[in-house]
Amino acid sequence: MAFLGSVVTPVAPGQSGLGAYRIAAYSGLTTGVAAAAPLFSLRWTDTTNICAINYLKISMQTVTAFTAAQRLAFSAKIARSFTAADTGGSSLTLATNNCKLRTANASTLFAAASILMATTGTLTAGTRTLDSNPILTQQGSVYAAATALPDPPIQNIFDASGNNGNPIVLVANEGLVILNDVLQGAAGTVVLSVDIGWSEHAAY
C-alpha cells in the first residue's frame, strides 16, 4: 500500500486574501476612567467580506502616578450585533495606503470612523452586545506617587500563530472593544496603546 504525502507551499500574509494590514495607536492621558469604560473600538461593516484579526497587542502605562497604589487592568471583548458605532475619541486614518502591508493591495474595507481610540476621556458606546468573557486581558499593580518608582507597562498579546493558527474572524456588524477594567484613582494618568494586524478575505 502506498501513501501519498502533501506539499504545503508557504504563502505570505495577505496573498491569499484581499490584503493584509496593520495599525498602531495610543490614547491621550486618560484620568479617572471608570471600570468597564471603552477606550478602543473597532467595527467591521462590510457585508460581502470578512476581517481576520491575527495579531493584537495591548499595553497600559502610567505616566503620572496615582495618589495610592492600585490595580490597573484591561480586557478586549468581541462585540456582536454591532449595529451602531461607538463615538468620541480620535478616528484613525484608514484611507489610501494607510495600514497596508503591501502597497499593491486595495485600501482596507474598514469604513471611515470605524476604528476609534480614546483621547483624554472614554468612548461613548453605540449599539452592540459584548461577550461576557474577554479574548485577551491583563492586570498588574502600580505604585503610589510617594514611592517615586517607575511603573512597568501592563501588556498582553494575542497572536494567531500561537492559537493553532486561528484568527479572530469578524463578519458584518461585529467588532472588538478594549475596556478599562479598574477605576483609575486620583491624580494619576494612563496611556493605552494598541497594535493590531489583520487580513481581509471574501466571505466563506
C-alpha positions as CSV (number, residue, x, y, z in Angstrom):
1,M,0.0,0.0,0.0
2,A,1.4,3.4,-1.0
3,F,0.8,6.6,0.9
4,L,1.0,9.9,-0.9
5,G,2.3,12.9,1.0
6,S,1.1,16.5,0.6
7,V,3.3,19.5,-0.1
8,V,2.5,22.8,1.7
9,T,3.7,26.0,0.0
10,P,4.1,28.9,2.4
11,V,2.0,32.0,1.4
12,A,2.8,35.4,2.7
13,P,0.1,37.1,4.8
14,G,-2.5,38.8,2.6
15,Q,-1.6,37.0,-0.6
16,S,-4.4,34.5,-0.2
17,G,-6.9,37.3,0.6
18,L,-7.8,40.8,-0.4
19,G,-5.0,42.4,1.6
20,A,-3.0,42.5,4.8
21,Y,-3.0,45.5,7.2
22,R,-1.6,46.7,10.5
23,I,-2.1,49.8,12.5
24,A,-0.8,51.1,15.9
25,A,-2.1,53.9,18.1
26,Y,-2.0,55.3,21.6
27,S,-4.5,57.2,23.7
28,G,-4.2,60.6,25.3
29,L,-3.5,60.9,29.0
30,T,-6.7,59.3,30.5
31,T,-7.6,60.1,34.1
32,G,-10.3,58.9,36.4
33,V,-11.7,56.4,33.9
34,A,-14.4,54.2,35.2
35,A,-14.4,50.5,35.3
36,A,-15.8,48.9,32.1
37,A,-15.4,52.1,30.1
38,P,-14.4,51.6,26.4
39,L,-11.1,53.1,25.3
40,F,-10.7,51.5,21.9
41,S,-13.3,50.3,19.4
42,L,-13.1,48.6,16.0
43,R,-16.2,47.8,14.0
44,W,-16.4,45.8,10.7
45,T,-19.4,46.6,8.5
46,D,-18.6,45.1,5.1
47,T,-21.4,42.6,4.2
48,T,-19.6,40.6,1.5
49,N,-16.1,40.1,3.0
50,I,-14.6,39.2,6.4
51,C,-11.9,40.6,8.6
52,A,-9.4,38.1,10.2
53,I,-7.5,39.7,13.2
54,N,-4.3,37.7,13.5
55,Y,-2.4,39.9,16.0
56,L,-3.3,42.2,18.9
57,K,-1.0,43.8,21.4
58,I,-2.4,45.9,24.2
59,S,-0.4,47.9,26.7
60,M,-1.3,50.3,29.6
61,Q,1.3,52.5,31.2
62,T,1.0,55.1,33.9
63,V,2.5,58.5,33.1
64,T,1.6,60.2,36.3
65,A,1.4,58.0,39.4
66,F,-1.8,57.6,41.4
67,T,-2.1,59.0,44.9
68,A,-2.4,55.5,46.2
69,A,-1.1,52.2,44.8
70,Q,-3.8,50.2,43.0
71,R,-4.6,47.6,40.3
72,L,-4.6,48.5,36.7
73,A,-6.3,46.2,34.1
74,F,-7.8,46.0,30.7
75,S,-9.8,43.5,28.7
76,A,-10.6,43.0,25.0
77,K,-14.1,41.7,24.1
78,I,-15.7,40.7,20.9
79,A,-18.7,42.9,20.1
80,R,-21.7,41.3,18.3
81,S,-24.8,42.8,16.8
82,F,-22.7,46.0,16.5
83,T,-25.3,47.9,14.6
84,A,-24.4,51.5,15.7
85,A,-20.8,52.5,16.0
86,D,-19.1,53.8,19.2
87,T,-18.4,57.5,19.1
88,G,-15.9,60.0,20.5
89,G,-12.1,59.9,20.8
90,S,-9.9,60.0,17.8
91,S,-10.7,58.3,14.5
92,L,-7.7,56.5,13.0
93,T,-6.8,57.3,9.3
94,L,-7.6,54.3,7.1
95,A,-7.8,55.8,3.6
96,T,-5.4,55.3,0.6
97,N,-2.2,53.5,1.6
98,N,-2.6,53.8,5.4
99,C,-2.4,50.4,7.2
100,K,-1.4,48.5,4.1
101,L,1.4,45.9,4.4
102,R,1.7,45.9,0.6
103,T,1.1,49.0,-1.5
104,A,-0.4,47.0,-4.3
105,N,-3.2,45.8,-2.1
106,A,-6.6,47.6,-2.0
107,S,-7.3,50.0,0.8
108,T,-8.8,48.5,3.8
109,L,-12.5,47.8,3.8
110,F,-12.9,49.3,7.3
111,A,-15.2,52.3,6.9
112,A,-14.2,55.8,8.0
113,A,-14.5,56.4,11.8
114,S,-14.8,52.6,12.4
115,I,-11.6,52.4,14.4
116,L,-11.5,54.7,17.4
117,M,-9.0,55.5,20.2
118,A,-9.8,57.4,23.3
119,T,-8.2,60.8,23.9
120,T,-8.4,62.0,27.5
121,G,-11.8,60.5,28.2
122,T,-13.7,57.4,27.2
123,L,-15.6,56.5,24.1
124,T,-19.4,56.5,24.1
125,A,-20.8,53.1,23.4
126,G,-23.0,52.6,20.4
127,T,-25.4,49.7,19.9
128,R,-23.6,46.4,20.5
129,T,-23.5,43.3,22.7
130,L,-20.2,42.5,24.2
131,D,-19.2,38.9,25.0
132,S,-19.3,38.1,28.8
133,N,-15.7,36.8,28.7
134,P,-12.7,38.7,27.1
135,I,-10.5,37.2,24.5
136,L,-7.5,39.0,26.0
137,T,-7.0,40.5,29.4
138,Q,-4.2,41.6,31.7
139,Q,-3.7,43.2,35.1
140,G,-1.0,44.5,37.3
141,S,-0.2,46.8,40.2
142,V,1.1,50.4,40.0
143,Y,2.9,52.3,42.8
144,A,1.7,55.2,44.8
145,A,3.1,58.6,43.8
146,A,5.2,58.8,47.0
147,T,7.1,55.7,46.1
148,A,8.8,57.5,43.2
149,L,9.4,54.3,41.3
150,P,8.6,53.8,37.6
151,D,5.6,51.6,36.9
152,P,6.2,48.7,34.4
153,P,3.8,48.6,31.5
154,I,0.9,46.1,31.7
155,Q,0.5,44.3,28.4
156,N,-0.6,41.2,26.7
157,I,-0.6,39.8,23.1
158,F,-3.0,37.7,21.0
159,D,-1.1,36.1,18.2
160,A,-3.0,33.7,15.9
161,S,0.2,31.8,15.2
162,G,0.2,30.7,18.8
163,N,-3.6,30.0,18.7
164,N,-3.4,27.0,16.4
165,G,-3.4,29.5,13.5
166,N,-7.0,30.6,14.4
167,P,-7.6,34.4,14.0
168,I,-10.5,36.4,15.3
169,V,-12.9,36.4,12.4
170,L,-15.4,39.3,12.1
171,V,-18.4,39.4,9.8
172,A,-20.6,42.5,9.2
173,N,-21.6,44.3,12.4
174,E,-19.1,42.6,14.6
175,G,-16.0,44.2,16.2
176,L,-13.6,44.4,19.1
177,V,-13.7,46.7,22.1
178,I,-11.0,47.3,24.7
179,L,-12.2,48.2,28.1
180,N,-10.6,49.7,31.2
181,D,-11.4,47.2,33.9
182,V,-10.5,49.1,37.2
183,L,-11.4,52.6,38.2
184,Q,-8.4,54.9,37.7
185,G,-7.6,56.5,41.0
186,A,-7.0,60.1,41.9
187,A,-4.3,62.3,40.3
188,G,-2.8,59.6,38.0
189,T,-2.8,59.5,34.2
190,V,-2.6,56.4,32.0
191,V,-1.9,55.8,28.3
192,L,-3.3,52.9,26.4
193,S,-1.5,51.6,23.3
194,V,-2.9,49.2,20.7
195,D,-1.1,47.4,17.9
196,I,-3.4,45.3,15.6
197,G,-2.8,43.3,12.5
198,W,-5.5,41.8,10.2
199,S,-6.2,40.4,6.7
200,E,-9.4,40.8,4.7
201,H,-11.0,37.9,2.7
202,A,-14.0,37.1,0.6
203,A,-16.7,35.7,3.0
204,Y,-16.8,31.9,3.3
